[in-house]
């Protein structure tokens, strides 16, 4: 038997879950109670987060950490540490409040005034224009609520250039300035006077480290990492597993701005080292070319080159000065470095709340991380809704096709990640988030290759804590606590299977960061979607795999291999400009006969070299988005076929000791069909939820296997190829045979905190309309009846619908937890001859209780009327089948 499967069946899986454990200065008994609750929910680690703690890295913090670490040692758990006193990472526990100005963040900005056609004498106070524009003050006023201290004010603003931008070119106006006043006789034509300057008085996070200044980033290590090592060095690499950076940012512009592409009116990040490098790379007169950061006229090619040079340096300096030093410090001290940046709506390749480039920003980390918060990934949310939390634009296409792809791809192609991909998950989904949503979300990320999870969160504040629920325990108030634990055990089993091997992907799609910096660009998730919806598995790869082949173990010619990944085709999303390294690599691939597809159009220019490099691309195929899957299949780059087609069936092929196929149905209805896969050995099914082996209906034909699928939403399947000799395989449970609708029900209730002490029972008819009868109730609902049985029958119970968690008891014996309709239970081994007692307990979410209760201002802002029902909202049927031995 496959040794991983054998270990899982014996309950020996390793831990892949590290939920946030928030710290606010709670007492010792609360901390100990919560460590027990976290472990009992199937989590073998915690990530300790100050949210905020009143004495981070002070005596009370160390006392609390002593308790947590003692509990962790005794429970054989691990502890991760979120690396700052509050998110986002970069505050360095206040070190920048008093640090020299040279360590603080700095921005370059452009103040401009446009002038019409007619010639005129222009007189401007450019000294006044040498300070941040008014919109910065407005942004700051709007964002002060999001920061923990009043930003510092600095007095070292300076002007870099004064230029006139028009159709004839960019002209230096410095010679027309005297005493801070510009006097210029403007010629005919439309002209814009641009004053480009530097300031540390931009944005709300001025008291944060500068991600492009190594000495500034060292302050974070000195203020947070080193003190933890000095206190707990014996635990490093043992109980203490590592540190977690949460949403580190470049921090320019408005906090969490959207659509902040290069060329939009915003300040941009700066540092002294960046200035030195720009002077070298752009050459003499570089200051006069800075307006190209905001203007693409009068020369689009020149603008592309300036923007590429700038962003290339920004993202490389983030990698060199922030990400790699922290990662190297961690590895030198025996621990790992993980976390994530903000990826939302393309921020993964922008400044502001991003780090400029996903793969470079996380280069120093030991896992490839992402974050999914409320309203991002949603059932049926590939396109709708278009608005998310707080009325912000929501791009479902990115969340469903791009988000997980970033982490899964980086984990596969970056040797340092060793296949580890992490997702922070569940935060801000609200109290309505129960096991169905949780199962949908974990399956969404597992089937895309994510194998580590950071559930958000366990909060030991008194219930109800309004901070970004759900909270999985809530001091015993949350009826979904045990169901959360069931899902975490399922996640651990699947994550064990899809770790330590190779996630198969047959197509590489180029990352669009450099293309977006320099001009028109199609986001990578658009072609990714077309392929993924047809079960063509892909990776997104940065252009760096071609410019730095040694790091990524890239081989590009007749084959395309990046680290462990072997691709059969390369897809280049539409891009106005590409890099010289990418053009050379694509030309080499094309000339070697390797399939290359440009989507919609060939590039117009090279952003960092001569356009003559485009000549090598002329023979490449140009394919429309709609025709891309057919073209990839015709090139032999598709490994699986699903019939009939279904664009919501997801398949992960993972190559380990055996070949594993994880199958997930993200649609609304069950799927019946055939999946053809490139395998030629016997196979069996592994149910990670019930932890048992099952028979699979599969037919071997030549060099492929056809699997007959019956795939219900929320009920994933795992097919294992590698032989089934000698294995005890169970028949999948089915609702078949003579059906009897059970009646004669009584109902009783209790709140989550009171379980299992139910009130008095009263008769009830199914389906129950408890939500209409008691719209403010949340908790447990107990339904009980009796039925007659004979032990020579196989009895299957079917619950067509309930909201939300279900536990079935027969004659006092629990038959387990479930939540995905229809819910099937095998009653055979629990029944007695004659009369049997049946109890069904339904656990609701806390949504209705909280909607009817007193709310904080934040809760009122995010509140929506409850939409879910409560209790047994469907039928309960008993199927009597012929009993067969396994």
C-alpha positions in Angstrom: 0.0 0.0 0.0 1.0 3.6 -0.6 2.9 4.5 2.6 1.2 8.0 2.9 -2.3 6.4 2.6 -1.3 3.7 5.2 -0.1 6.4 7.6 -3.3 8.4 7.1 -5.5 5.4 7.8 -3.6 5.0 11.1 -4.1 8.7 12.0 -0.5 9.5 11.6 -0.6 12.6 9.4 1.7 15.6 10.0 0.3 19.0 10.7 -0.4 21.5 7.9 -2.6 24.0 9.9 -1.6 26.9 12.0 -4.5 29.1 12.9 -4.1 32.7 14.2 -4.3 32.8 18.0 -4.9 36.4 18.8 -3.4 38.1 21.8 -4.9 41.0 23.7 -3.3 40.4 27.1 -5.7 37.7 28.3 -5.2 35.9 31.6 -3.3 32.6 31.9 -6.3 30.3 32.3 -7.8 31.7 29.1 -4.6 31.1 27.2 -4.4 27.5 28.4 -8.1 26.9 27.7 -7.6 28.1 24.1 -4.5 26.1 23.4 -6.5 23.0 24.4 -9.4 24.1 22.2 -7.1 24.7 19.2 -5.5 21.3 19.5 -8.9 19.6 20.0 -10.0 21.1 16.7 -7.4 19.2 14.8 -4.7 22.0 14.6 -1.2 21.0 15.6 0.2 24.5 15.6 -0.8 28.2 16.3 0.4 31.4 14.8 0.4 33.9 17.7 -0.7 37.4 16.6 -0.8 40.6 18.6 -4.2 42.0 17.8 -2.8 44.3 19.3 -1.3 43.1 22.6 -0.9 46.0 25.1 2.7 45.1 25.9 4.2 43.5 22.7 7.8 42.4 23.4 7.3 43.7 27.0 7.0 41.8 30.3 3.4 40.9 29.9 4.0 39.6 26.3 6.8 37.4 27.5 4.7 36.1 30.3 1.9 35.2 27.9 4.4 33.6 25.5 5.8 31.5 28.3 2.3 30.1 28.9 1.6 29.4 25.2 5.0 27.8 24.7 4.7 25.6 27.8 1.3 24.4 26.5 2.7 23.9 23.1 5.6 21.8 24.4 3.3 19.7 26.6 0.9 19.2 23.7 3.7 18.6 21.1 2.3 21.6 19.1 4.3 24.2 17.2 4.2 28.0 17.5 4.6 30.5 14.7 4.9 34.3 15.5 3.3 37.1 13.5 6.2 39.5 13.3 4.9 42.9 14.5 2.8 44.5 17.1 0.0 44.9 14.6 -0.6 44.3 11.0 0.6 45.2 8.4 4.1 44.0 9.0 6.6 46.9 8.9 5.8 49.0 12.0 8.7 47.3 13.7 7.0 47.6 17.1 7.3 51.4 16.8 11.0 51.6 16.0 10.5 54.1 13.2 8.8 56.5 15.6 12.2 57.8 16.6 14.5 56.4 14.0 16.6 58.7 11.8 14.7 60.1 8.9 17.0 58.3 6.4 15.4 55.0 7.6 11.8 56.1 7.0 9.7 55.7 4.0 10.1 58.2 1.1 8.0 58.8 -2.0 8.5 60.5 -5.4 5.6 62.6 -6.5 4.6 64.7 -9.5 2.8 68.0 -9.2 1.7 69.3 -12.6 -0.3 72.1 -14.3 -1.5 71.8 -17.9 -1.5 74.7 -20.3 -3.6 75.1 -23.5 -2.4 75.7 -27.1 -1.8 79.4 -27.1 1.7 80.8 -26.4 2.0 82.6 -23.0 4.4 83.6 -20.3 4.1 81.2 -17.4 4.9 82.3 -13.9 4.7 79.5 -11.3 5.8 79.1 -7.7 7.6 75.8 -8.2 8.9 75.9 -4.6 5.4 75.5 -3.4 4.8 72.7 -6.0 7.8 70.9 -4.5 5.7 69.4 -1.7 3.3 66.5 -1.8 0.0 67.3 -3.7 -3.2 68.1 -1.9 -4.6 64.6 -2.6 -2.1 63.2 -0.2 -3.6 65.2 2.7 -7.0 64.0 1.8 -5.8 60.4 1.7 -4.1 60.8 5.1 -7.3 62.2 6.7 -9.3 59.3 5.3 -6.9 56.7 6.6 -5.9 57.9 10.1 -8.5 55.5 11.6 -6.5 52.6 10.2 -3.2 53.5 12.0 -2.2 53.2 15.6 -0.2 56.5 15.9 -0.1 59.9 14.3 2.4 59.9 11.4 5.6 61.9 11.7 6.2 65.1 9.8 9.5 65.5 8.0 11.2 68.6 6.7 13.5 67.2 4.0 11.2 67.5 0.9 13.3 68.3 -2.2 12.7 68.9 -5.9 14.3 66.5 -8.4 13.3 68.0 -11.7 11.2 70.8 -13.3 10.2 69.9 -16.8 7.7 70.7 -19.6 6.0 67.7 -21.2 4.5 68.1 -24.7 4.2 66.4 -28.0 7.7 67.6 -29.0 9.3 66.0 -26.0 10.3 66.6 -22.4 12.3 69.7 -21.8 14.3 70.7 -18.7 13.0 74.0 -17.2 15.5 74.3 -14.4 17.3 77.1 -16.1 14.1 79.2 -16.1 13.8 79.1 -12.3 15.1 81.8 -9.9 14.3 82.1 -6.3 11.7 79.3 -6.5 9.8 81.0 -9.3 9.5 79.6 -12.8 9.3 82.1 -15.6 8.9 80.4 -19.0 7.7 81.7 -22.3 5.6 78.7 -23.3 5.6 78.0 -27.0 2.6 77.0 -29.2 1.0 73.7 -28.2 -0.4 71.9 -25.2 2.3 71.6 -22.5 2.3 70.3 -18.9 4.7 71.7 -16.4 5.8 68.8 -14.1 7.5 69.3 -10.7 8.9 65.9 -9.5 10.0 65.9 -5.9 10.7 63.7 -3.0 9.0 63.6 0.4 8.6 61.5 3.5 5.2 63.1 4.2 3.2 60.9 2.0 0.7 58.2 3.0 -0.6 57.0 6.4 2.2 54.6 7.2 5.1 57.0 7.5 6.3 55.3 10.7 7.0 52.0 8.9 10.2 50.5 7.5 11.3 51.4 4.0 11.2 48.1 2.1 14.0 49.4 -0.2 16.4 50.2 2.6 18.3 47.4 4.2 19.2 49.3 7.3 15.5 50.2 7.8 14.4 46.6 7.4 17.1 45.6 9.9 15.0 47.5 12.5 12.3 45.0 12.2 14.7 42.2 12.9 16.2 44.1 15.8 12.8 45.0 17.3 10.9 41.7 16.9 12.9 38.8 15.7 16.0 39.1 17.8 14.2 39.7 21.1 12.2 36.5 20.6 15.4 34.6 19.9 17.0 36.0 23.0 14.1 34.8 25.1 13.4 31.4 23.5 16.5 30.4 21.5 16.2 26.8 22.9 12.8 26.6 21.3 13.8 27.8 17.9 13.5 25.0 15.4 11.7 22.9 17.9 8.5 24.3 19.4 9.0 27.7 17.6 8.6 26.9 13.9 9.1 30.4 12.5 7.7 33.9 11.8 4.8 35.2 9.7 4.9 38.5 7.8 1.3 39.8 7.3 0.7 42.0 4.3 4.0 43.9 4.2 3.7 46.9 1.8 5.6 49.5 -0.1 3.1 51.9 1.5 2.9 54.7 -1.0 -0.4 56.3 -2.1 -3.8 55.7 -0.4 -3.9 52.7 1.9 -5.4 49.7 0.0 -6.0 51.7 -3.1 -7.4 49.9 -6.1 -6.5 50.3 -9.8 -3.2 52.1 -8.9 -1.5 51.1 -12.2 1.7 52.8 -13.2 0.7 56.0 -14.9 -2.0 56.9 -12.5 -1.7 60.0 -10.3 -0.1 58.7 -7.1 3.1 59.1 -5.2 5.5 56.2 -5.7 8.0 54.5 -3.4 11.6 55.8 -3.2 14.9 55.2 -1.4 18.4 56.5 -1.5 19.6 53.2 -3.0 16.9 53.3 -5.6 18.0 56.8 -6.6 21.6 55.7 -6.9 20.6 52.7 -9.1 18.3 54.8 -11.3 21.1 57.3 -12.0 23.2 54.4 -13.2 20.6 52.5 -15.2 18.9 55.6 -16.8 22.1 57.6 -17.1 22.7 61.4 -17.2 19.5 63.4 -17.1 17.5 60.7 -15.4 15.7 63.2 -13.3 14.2 64.9 -16.4 12.7 61.5 -17.5 10.8 61.0 -14.2 7.5 62.4 -15.7 7.3 59.2 -17.7 6.3 57.4 -14.5 3.0 59.3 -14.9 2.9 60.2 -18.6 3.3 57.8 -21.5 3.5 60.7 -24.0 5.4 61.9 -26.0 7.2 58.6 -26.4 5.5 55.4 -25.3 8.7 53.4 -25.8 10.7 55.7 -23.6 7.9 55.7 -21.0 7.9 51.9 -21.0 11.7 51.8 -20.6 11.6 54.3 -17.6 8.7 52.5 -15.9 10.3 49.1 -16.4 13.6 50.3 -15.1 11.9 51.9 -12.1 9.7 48.9 -11.1 12.5 46.4 -11.9 14.7 48.2 -9.3 11.8 48.7 -6.8 10.9 45.0 -6.8 14.5 43.8 -6.8 15.3 46.1 -3.9 12.3 44.8 -1.9 13.7 41.3 -2.6 17.3 42.2 -1.6 16.7 44.5 1.3 13.5 43.1 2.9 12.5 39.6 1.9 15.8 37.8 1.6 17.5 39.3 4.8 14.5 38.3 7.0 14.3 34.8 5.4 18.1 34.3 5.7 18.0 35.4 9.4 15.2 32.9 10.1 17.0 30.0 8.4 20.3 30.9 10.2 18.4 30.6 13.5 16.8 27.3 12.6 13.2 28.5 11.8 11.2 29.2 8.7 9.9 32.5 7.3 6.3 32.6 5.8 3.5 35.1 5.2 1.8 36.8 2.3 1.4 40.2 0.7 -1.8 41.8 -0.5 -2.7 40.1 -3.8 -6.2 41.6 -4.3 -7.2 43.0 -7.6 -3.7 42.9 -9.1 -2.0 44.4 -6.1 0.5 41.5 -6.3 2.3 43.3 -9.1 1.9 46.9 -8.0 3.1 49.4 -5.4 0.9 50.8 -2.6 -0.4 47.9 -0.5 1.7 45.5 -2.6 5.4 44.8 -3.0 5.6 45.3 -6.7 6.1 41.7 -7.8 4.6 38.6 -6.2 7.5 36.2 -6.8 10.2 38.7 -5.8 8.3 40.0 -2.8 8.1 36.5 -1.3 11.5 35.4 -2.5 12.9 35.0 1.0 10.0 33.0 2.3 9.9 29.3 2.8 6.3 28.9 1.7 4.4 30.7 -1.1 1.6 32.6 0.7 -1.7 34.1 -0.2 -4.8 35.4 1.7 -8.5 34.8 1.1 -10.8 37.0 3.1 -14.6 37.5 3.1 -16.2 38.2 -0.2 -13.3 37.1 -2.4 -13.6 33.4 -3.2 -17.3 32.6 -3.1 -19.5 29.7 -4.4 -20.5 30.7 -7.9 -18.4 33.8 -7.6 -16.3 33.6 -10.7 -17.9 36.7 -12.1 -20.5 38.0 -9.6 -20.9 39.9 -7.4 -18.8 42.8 -8.7 -18.7 44.6 -5.3 -17.0 43.2 -2.2 -16.4 44.3 1.4 -16.9 48.0 2.1 -18.2 48.6 -1.5 -14.8 47.9 -3.0 -14.5 46.5 -6.6 -14.4 42.7 -6.6 -12.8 40.8 -9.4 -14.1 37.3 -9.1 -12.0 36.1 -12.1 -8.8 36.9 -10.2 -9.9 35.4 -6.9 -11.1 32.2 -8.6 -8.4 31.7 -11.2 -5.4 33.8 -10.2 -5.1 33.9 -6.4 -4.4 30.2 -5.6 -2.4 29.9 -8.9 0.2 32.5 -7.6 1.0 30.5 -4.5 0.8 27.0 -6.0 3.0 28.1 -8.9 5.6 29.8 -6.8 5.7 26.8 -4.5 6.4 24.5 -7.5 8.9 26.6 -9.5 11.0 28.2 -6.6 13.3 25.5 -5.2 13.4 27.3 -1.9 9.7 26.8 -1.4 10.0 22.9 -1.7 6.4 22.7 -2.9 4.9 24.5 0.2 2.0 26.8 -0.6 0.1 28.5 2.2 -3.3 30.3 2.4 -4.6 32.4 5.2 -8.3 31.7 5.1 -11.8 32.4 6.5 -11.1 35.9 7.9 -14.1 38.4 7.6 -16.4 35.8 6.1 -18.7 36.6 9.0 -20.6 34.6 11.5 -22.6 33.1 8.6 -19.5 31.2 7.6 -20.2 27.6 8.6 -18.9 24.2 7.6 -20.3 24.4 4.0 -18.6 27.6 3.2 -15.4 26.4 5.0 -15.5 23.1 3.0 -16.0 24.9 -0.2 -13.1 27.2 0.5 -10.6 24.6 1.6 -11.5 22.4 -1.4 -11.1 25.4 -3.7 -7.5 25.9 -2.5 -6.6 22.2 -2.0 -7.5 21.3 -5.6 -5.4 24.2 -6.8 -2.4 22.9 -4.9 -2.4 24.8 -1.6 -1.1 22.5 1.2 -0.8 24.7 4.3 -3.5 26.8 5.9 -3.8 29.6 8.4 -7.4 29.8 9.6 -8.5 33.2 10.8 -9.0 33.1 13.8 -9.2 31.9 17.4 -10.0 35.0 19.4 -9.9 34.7 23.2 -11.7 38.0 23.7 -15.1 37.7 25.4 -17.8 36.6 23.0 -18.9 38.3 20.7 -15.6 39.8 19.4 -16.6 42.0 16.4 -13.1 41.7 14.9 -13.4 40.0 11.5 -15.4 36.8 12.5 -15.9 33.9 12.4 -14.1 32.9 15.5 -14.1 29.1 15.6 -14.5 28.5 19.4 -15.8 31.8 20.8 -15.5 30.5 24.4 -17.8 27.6 23.6 -20.5 29.8 22.0 -19.9 28.7 18.4 -22.0 25.6 17.6 -19.8 25.0 14.5 -16.6 24.4 16.6 -16.7 20.6 16.3 -17.5 20.8 12.5 -14.6 23.2 12.0 -12.4 20.5 13.7 -13.8 17.8 11.4 -12.9 20.0 8.4 -9.4 20.7 9.7 -8.7 16.9 10.1 -9.9 16.5 6.5 -7.6 19.3 5.3 -4.6 17.8 7.1 -5.1 14.4 5.4 -5.4 15.9 1.9 -2.5 18.3 2.5 -0.3 15.4 3.5 -1.1 13.7 0.2 -0.3 16.7 -1.9 3.0 17.5 -0.2 6.5 16.3 -0.9 5.9 15.5 -4.5 5.1 17.3 -7.8 1.9 19.1 -8.7 1.4 18.3 -12.4 0.9 21.2 -14.7 1.2 20.9 -18.5 1.0 24.6 -19.5 3.0 27.6 -18.3 1.3 31.0 -18.5 3.6 34.1 -18.3 3.1 36.4 -15.3 2.0 39.9 -16.5 3.8 42.1 -14.0 6.3 43.7 -16.3 3.7 44.0 -19.1 1.4 45.9 -16.8 4.2 48.2 -15.6 5.0 49.2 -19.1 1.8 49.3 -21.1 -1.4 47.4 -22.0 -1.5 44.0 -20.4 -3.8 41.1 -20.2 -3.9 39.7 -16.6 -2.6 36.1 -16.5 -5.8 34.9 -15.0 -7.7 35.4 -18.2 -6.0 32.8 -20.3 -5.6 30.7 -17.1 -9.4 30.6 -16.7 -10.0 29.4 -20.3 -7.6 26.5 -19.7 -8.5 25.6 -16.2 -12.2 25.4 -17.0 -11.3 22.6 -19.4 -9.2 20.7 -16.8 -5.9 21.9 -18.4 -3.7 22.4 -15.5 -1.4 25.4 -15.6 1.3 27.3 -13.7 1.9 31.0 -13.8 5.7 31.7 -14.3 7.5 35.0 -14.0 9.8 36.3 -16.7 12.6 35.8 -14.1 12.7 32.1 -15.0 14.3 33.1 -18.3 16.5 35.9 -17.0 17.7 33.9 -13.9 17.7 30.2 -15.1 20.2 29.1 -12.5 18.0 30.1 -9.6 14.9 28.5 -11.1 16.6 25.5 -12.6 15.2 26.5 -16.0 15.8 24.6 -19.2 14.3 26.3 -22.3 14.6 24.9 -25.8 13.0 21.8 -27.1 11.6 21.4 -23.6 10.5 23.9 -21.0 11.4 22.8 -17.5 11.3 25.1 -14.4 12.5 23.4 -11.2 10.3 20.3 -10.9 7.8 21.4 -13.5 7.8 20.0 -17.1 5.6 22.0 -19.4 4.2 21.1 -22.9 3.2 24.6 -24.0 3.8 28.3 -23.1 1.1 30.9 -23.2 1.9 34.6 -23.3 -1.0 36.9 -22.4 -1.4 40.0 -24.6 1.3 42.5 -23.7 2.2 45.8 -25.4 5.8 45.3 -24.3 7.9 42.4 -23.2 11.4 42.1 -21.8 14.5 41.3 -23.9 15.1 38.1 -21.8 11.5 36.9 -22.4 11.8 37.6 -26.2 15.0 35.7 -26.5 13.7 32.8 -24.5 10.4 32.6 -26.5 12.3 32.8 -29.7 14.6 29.9 -28.6 11.5 27.8 -27.7 9.7 28.6 -30.9 12.8 27.8 -33.0 13.1 24.5 -31.2 9.6 23.5 -32.1 8.2 24.0 -28.6 4.5 25.2 -28.7 4.2 28.9 -27.9 0.9 30.8 -28.0 0.5 34.6 -27.9 -3.0 35.5 -26.8 -4.8 38.0 -29.0 -1.7 39.8 -30.3 2.1 39.9 -30.6 3.9 42.5 -28.5 4.7 45.9 -30.0 8.0 46.6 -28.3 10.8 45.5 -26.0 10.8 47.5 -22.8 14.5 47.1 -22.0 16.2 46.6 -25.3 16.0 46.9 -29.1 12.8 46.2 -30.9 14.7 44.0 -33.4 14.2 41.2 -30.9 10.6 41.1 -31.9 11.6 39.6 -35.3 12.1 36.2 -33.6 8.5 36.3 -32.4 6.9 36.8 -35.8 6.3 33.1 -36.4 4.7 32.4 -33.1 1.0 31.5 -33.1 -1.5 34.2 -32.2 -4.6 32.7 -30.7 -7.8 34.3 -29.4 -8.8 33.7 -25.8 -11.8 31.6 -26.9 -9.7 29.4 -29.1 -6.9 28.9 -26.7 -8.0 25.6 -25.1 -8.5 24.0 -28.6 -5.0 25.2 -29.7 -3.4 23.8 -26.5 -5.1 20.4 -27.0 -4.1 20.3 -30.6 -0.5 20.8 -29.5 -0.7 17.8 -27.2 -0.4 19.8 -24.1 -3.7 18.7 -22.4 -3.4 15.6 -20.2 -7.0 15.0 -19.2 -10.4 15.0 -20.9 -13.8 15.3 -19.2 -17.0 14.2 -20.9 -19.5 15.6 -20.9 -17.6 18.9 -20.5 -18.2 20.8 -17.2 -16.4 24.1 -16.4 -16.8 23.7 -12.7 -15.2 20.3 -12.2 -11.7 20.8 -10.9 -8.9 18.2 -11.0 -5.5 18.2 -9.3 -3.0 15.6 -10.5 -0.3 15.1 -8.0 2.7 12.9 -8.5 4.1 11.4 -5.3 4.7 7.8 -4.1 1.6 7.1 -6.1 -0.3 9.3 -8.6 -3.2 11.1 -6.8 -6.2 12.8 -8.4 -8.1 15.2 -6.2 -11.6 15.9 -7.8 -13.8 18.8 -6.7 -17.2 19.9 -8.0 -17.6 23.7 -7.6 -20.9 23.8 -9.4 -24.4 23.9 -8.0 -25.5 20.4 -9.3 -24.0 17.0 -9.2 -21.8 15.8 -12.1 -22.1 12.5 -13.9 -19.5 11.7 -16.5 -16.2 10.3 -17.5 -12.7 11.6 -16.7 -9.9 10.2 -19.0 -6.4 10.4 -17.4 -2.9 9.4 -18.5 -2.6 6.4 -16.1 -2.3 2.7 -16.8 -2.4 1.0 -13.4 -5.2 -0.1 -11.1 -6.7 2.5 -8.8 -8.9 2.9 -5.7 -10.6 5.8 -3.9 -9.5 7.4 -0.7 -12.2 9.4 1.3 -10.2 11.9 3.2 -13.3 13.0 5.1 -14.2 9.6 6.5 -10.6 8.3 6.3 -11.4 5.1 4.5 -10.7 3.4 1.1 -13.4 2.9 -1.5 -14.0 1.2 -4.8 -13.7 3.2 -8.0 -15.5 2.6 -11.2 -12.6 2.8 -13.7 -11.7 1.1 -17.0 -8.1 0.8 -18.3 -7.8 1.4 -22.1 -4.4 1.3 -23.7 -2.4 4.0 -22.0 -5.2 5.8 -20.3 -7.8 5.2 -17.6 -11.5 6.2 -17.8 -13.0 7.0 -14.4 -16.8 7.1 -14.2 -17.6 10.0 -11.9 -20.5 10.8 -9.6 -19.3 14.0 -8.0 -21.5 16.0 -5.7 -20.8 19.6 -4.6 -18.8 19.8 -1.4 -18.0 16.1 -1.6 -14.5 15.8 -3.0 -13.0 12.5 -4.2 -9.4 11.3 -4.3 -8.4 8.6 -6.8 -5.1 6.8 -6.1 -3.2 5.0 -8.9 -0.7 2.5 -7.9 -2.5 -0.8 -7.4 -5.3 -2.1 -5.2 -4.2 -5.7 -4.5 -5.1 -6.9 -1.0 -6.8 -3.6 0.0 -10.1 -3.6 1.9 -12.3 -1.4 -0.3 -15.7 -0.1 0.8 -18.6 0.5 -1.5 -19.5 4.1 -1.7 -22.6 4.8 0.3 -25.7 5.3 -1.9 -29.3 6.2 -1.3 -30.9 3.2 -3.1 -33.6 0.7 -2.5 -37.0 1.0 -0.8 -37.4 4.5 0.8 -39.4 5.3 3.9 -40.0 8.9 5.0 -39.5 9.1 8.7 -42.1 11.0 10.7 -43.2 11.5 14.3 -40.5 14.0 15.2 -40.0 16.0 18.4 -37.8 19.1 18.5 -35.8 20.7 21.3 -33.2 23.5 21.4 -30.3 25.0 23.2 -27.7 27.7 22.6 -24.1 26.8 21.8 -22.8 27.6 25.2 -25.5 25.4 26.8 -24.9 22.3 24.8 -25.8 19.4 25.4 -28.5 20.7 27.8 -31.6 20.9 25.6 -34.9 22.4 26.6 -38.2 20.5 26.6 -39.2 18.7 23.3 -42.3 19.4 21.3 -43.8 17.8 18.2 -42.7 19.3 14.8 -43.4 18.6 11.2 -40.6 18.4 8.5 -39.4 20.4 6.8 -39.0 22.7 9.8 -39.5 26.4 9.4 -37.6 27.3 12.6 -35.9 30.3 11.0 -39.3 31.9 10.4 -40.6 30.8 13.8 -37.5 32.0 15.7 -35.5 34.3 13.5 -33.0 35.3 16.2 -32.2 31.7 17.3 -28.7 30.3 16.9 -27.5 27.1 18.5 -28.4 23.4 18.4 -31.7 21.8 17.4 -32.4 18.2 18.4 -34.8 16.1 16.5 -35.8 12.7 17.7 -38.0 9.8 16.5 -38.1 6.0 16.4 -38.0 3.5 13.6 -38.2 -0.3 13.3 -35.3 -2.3 11.9 -34.0 -5.8 11.3 -30.2 -6.5 11.7 -30.1 -8.5 8.5 -30.7 -5.3 6.5 -28.4 -2.6 5.4 -29.9 0.7 6.4 -28.9 4.0 4.8 -30.3 7.3 6.2 -30.7 10.2 3.8 -31.1 13.8 5.1 -31.9 15.9 2.0 -31.2 19.2 3.5 -30.3 20.8 6.9 -28.7 24.0 8.0 -26.1 23.6 8.8 -24.0 20.9 10.7 -25.6 17.5 11.2 -24.8 14.8 13.8 -26.8 11.5 13.8 -27.2 9.3 16.8 -28.8 5.8 16.7 -29.6 4.3 20.1 -27.2 6.8 21.7 -24.3 6.1 19.4 -22.9 9.0 17.3 -22.5 8.1 13.6 -20.5 11.2 12.8 -20.7 14.8 11.6 -21.7 15.9 8.1 -23.0 19.0 6.4 -23.0 18.5 2.6 -26.4 17.6 1.2 -27.6 15.0 0.7 -26.2 13.7 4.0 -26.0 9.9 4.0 -25.4 7.7 7.0 -24.9 3.9 7.3 -27.0 2.8 10.3 -26.4 -0.9 9.8 -24.0 -1.6 12.6 -25.9 0.6 15.1 -29.4 -0.7 14.9 -31.1 -3.4 17.0 -33.9 -5.7 16.0 -37.1 -4.0 16.6 -37.5 -0.3 17.8 -34.6 2.0 17.5 -34.1 5.6 18.6 -32.9 8.1 16.0 -31.6 11.5 17.1 -30.5 14.2 14.6 -28.8 17.3 16.0 -28.4 20.3 13.8 -25.8 23.0 14.6 -26.6 26.5 13.2 -24.1 29.3 12.6 -24.1 32.3 14.9 -25.4 34.5 12.1 -29.0 35.0 13.4 -28.0 35.5 17.1 -25.5 38.1 16.1 -27.8 39.9 13.7 -30.4 40.2 16.5 -27.9 41.2 19.1 -26.1 44.5 20.0 -23.6 45.3 17.3 -20.4 47.3 17.2 -20.0 50.0 14.6 -17.8 47.7 12.4 -20.5 44.9 12.6 -23.2 47.3 11.6 -21.1 48.4 8.6 -20.8 44.8 7.4 -24.1 43.5 8.5 -26.5 41.9 6.1 -29.9 40.3 6.8 -29.6 36.6 7.6 -30.3 34.4 4.6 -29.8 30.9 5.9 -32.4 28.7 7.4 -32.2 26.7 10.6 -32.6 23.1 11.5 -34.0 20.2 9.4 -35.2 22.0 6.3 -35.6 18.9 4.1 -36.8 15.3 4.4 -35.4 12.3 6.3 -35.6 9.0 4.5 -34.6 5.5 5.5 -33.4 3.1 2.7 -33.5 -0.6 3.3 -31.0 -2.5 1.2 -29.7 -6.0 0.9 -26.8 -6.5 3.3 -23.6 -7.5 1.6 -20.2 -8.3 3.1 -17.3 -6.1 2.0 
